[in-house]
Amino acid sequence: MSKIDEVRQAMVDAMKAGDKDTKESLSLLLSALKNKAIDKREDLTEEEEIQVVLKEIKQTKETMDTTPAERTDIIGECKLRLSVLERFAPKLMDETEIKAVIEETLKELDILSPTGKDKGNIMKHLMPKVKGKADGKLVNQLLGTYFQ
């Protein structure tokens, strides 16, 4: 079952339950998935569907981070939307899993003590391994701990 079908079914369930807020969040996700498919002019692969969901999550987090603290209505709406979107996102890697991939990449590249000049090369090899499976910001932050 594609993500579009899953989201559509969840949206129907939310409408039957009378959950207007969840239905709106699902509607936005469904339109993002459909728009991506229309732009591509064919059905999305599972990886592309995941990328759309992760992009929506990232945009919602950015909205929440940039919203002033006194706007609790917007922050609450973003939190609800995140909880809905995260049901359709894959489980992301935690810090220990990311560190293991970083160390494996360093061994592959034969880099014992990385310097700032090595960072671009390391990221070039590291990101394809964790793309869609880990938060890029967290990967960058953890990689930074390996530099002297």
PyMOL commands that set and color helices and strands:
alter all, ss='L'
color gray80, all
select helices_A, chain A and resi 3-17+20-40+46-66+72-85+95-108+116-130+136-144
alter helices_A, ss='H'
color red, helices_A
deselect
rebuild
show_as cartoon
